[in-house]
Amino acid sequence: MKIAGFKLVRAALAAMAALTLAARPADCAPVKILALGTSLTQGYGLPPGTEFTTVLQEKLKSAGVDATIINAGVSGDTSADGLSRLNWSLADNPNAAIIELGSNDALRGLAPAQTEKNLAAILSRLKAAHVPVLLCGMRAPRNLGPEYAAQFDAIYPRLAKQYGVLFYPFILDGVALDPKLNQADGIHPNPAGVRIIVGRILPDVLRLTRSRG
């Protein structure tokens, strides 16, 4: 009787373990994140392995998230360029997306209304594909005047609210204008700057992975 009872207990435990393992793939499957952006995403001027996407992927894994980040950053890209290659980028079937576009629009003084239209098209396309988004905000250079800056800066919070996406207000928060954290051009972060960016944005990226499609 004792042996029979032990076998029943062991069988029950085995069944419970099987159910747990069966449930794990849905909860713990690797997450694939598309990072669609500019040179800030690409890693302009940085040694290999110190760019935003690589450092962020490492931090996610340290936090227990098995993630692969697709570096779809292209130096010099405007919001229009990002939109033009969105469908190609989605061919990798990402579970989530980080959008970092608009800085080059502002550097060229492009019309904020057009930048907003392009970003809206990107967010609309991702929403239709059921890909959750973290939208990274950007601020216009102040030498373009207060009117331009006000129009440009307002694009990102407005779109985040309109499309119901996660929002990180300023991708260069804590790094912009600090010579110790930027390369000689004063625009692109150095490895130390990248680490600060990743550290600050990480909580929002973790939220993004929990809302993946």
N, C-alpha and C positions, 0 to 999 in steps of 0.2 A: 504493500500500500504506500509506504514511504517513497519507494522508487517511482511508482506510478505518479504520485503527487509531484515529485521533483521534476519528472518529465513534462507534466502539464505546465508547471511554472516556467520551465525552460522554454517550452514551446510558445507560451504567452509572451515572454520577453523577446524571443526571436521575432515574433509577429510585430511587436511594438517597434523593434529596431528597424524592421523592413519598412514599416510605414513612415518612420522618421527619415530614412534614407530616400524613400520615394518622394517625400515632400521637399527635400533639400534643393534639387536642381532649380525649382521655380524661385526659391528664396535666395539661393546663394550662387546662381549662375553668374559668370563673368559679365560685367557691364562694358559696353562699347560706347565711348563718348566721342562725338565729332567736335573738334575745336576748329571752328571756321573763323578765320581772322586775318590779321595783317602781319607785319614783321614782328609785332609784339608777341604773337602766337608762334610764328615761324622760328624765332630765335636769332634774329639778325645780329651778327657780330659776336655771337656767344660761342664758347668752346662746346663741342659735342657733349651732350649729357647734362648741360646746364640750362637748356631752354625750358620755357614754361611747361610745355606738355610733358616732358620727361620728368621734371621735378614734381609736378602735380601727380603724375601716375605713381611715382614712388611714395609720395605722402599718402595717397589713397590706400595703397597696399599696406603701408605701416598702420593705417587706421582700420585694417581688416576688410577693405573693399578690393576685390579682384577686378581691376579695371584695365582696359586698354584705351588709350587716348589717341585718336587719329589726328595727327598734326596736319590740318588743312589751312595753315597760315601761309600767306603769300605776301612777300615784301612789296609795298607800294599799292596794294589792292584798295580800291574804294568800295563803298557799299554796293555800287553797281557791279563791280567785278565779282564780289562775293555772291551776289544774286545770280550772275551769269553761270557760275560753276556749282550752284547749289545742287542741282539734280545729279550732276556727276559725283558730288561728294556723298550724296545719299545712297549711292550704289553700294556702299559698304554696310548698309542697313544698321546704322547706329541706334542704340537704345535711348540716347539723350544727346543734347548738343549744347555747346558753349559758343555764343556768338560774340565776337569781338571785332566790330567793324565800325568805321566812321571817322577814325582818326585822320586818315589821309584825305577824306572829304574836307575836313576842317582845315587841314594844312594847305589845301588848294583853294580854300575859300568858296567851295561849292555851295549851292543854295541849300539851306537846311531842309526846305520842303522836299527837295528831291532825295536827300539822304533819308528822310523819314519814310518817303514812299518806297524806297528800295528795302529798307529794314522791315517795313510792314509786310512787303511781299515775301520776304524770307520767313518771317514769323508765321504768316498765313500758310505758307507751304509746309512748314514743319508741323503746324497744328493739324493740318489735313492728313499728314503722315503719322500722327499720334506720337510725335517725338517731343518729349518735354525739353524745355529750354531754360538755360541760364543766360540772361542778356547782360552783357557787360557795358556799362555806361562809359562815355568819354566826355571830356570838356574841351571846348574850343579854346585856341590860343587867345589870350586877352588882347593881343595887339590888333585883332580884327575888329575891335570895338565892342562896347557893351550890348548894342542891339543884336549884333550877330551872335555873340556869346549866349545871350538870353534865349534866342530862338533855337540855337543848336543844342544847348544843354538840356532844354526841356523835352527834346525828342525822346530820350530813353525812358524816363519815368512814365511819360504818357503812353508809350507803346507797351511797356511792361504791364501797366494797368489795363490797357485795352485788350491785350491778348492773354492776360492772366498768367504770365510767366515769372519765374524767379528773376530777381534783379539785383545786380551788384553795381552800385552807383558809379564807381570810378575805378577802372582797371588799374590805374597807376597810383591809387591811394597809398600814401606813405612813402612813395618813391619819386614822384614828379618833382623836378627842380632841386633835387638833392644831389650834388656832384659826387658824393661818395657812393651813391647807389645807381649811377648812370654811366654810360660810356662817354667817350670824349665828345660825342655829338650833342650831349645833353638831352637827348630824346629817348634813346633806347636803354633799358635797364641792363646793368651788368649782372653777373651771377648773384651777387649779394642782393641786388634789387629784385631779381626774379624770386629769390627765396622769401622775401618779404611779401611780394604779390601773392605767391602761392599760400603762404601762411595765413594771409588775411582772407583770401577767397575760399579756402578749404571748407569751412563750415557750410557755405552755400553749395559747393560742389557735392558735399556729402548729402545735403538735402535733395539735390538733383538726382543722385543715384537712387534715392528712395522713391522717387516719383517717376522712374524710367518707364518707357512704354514697352 
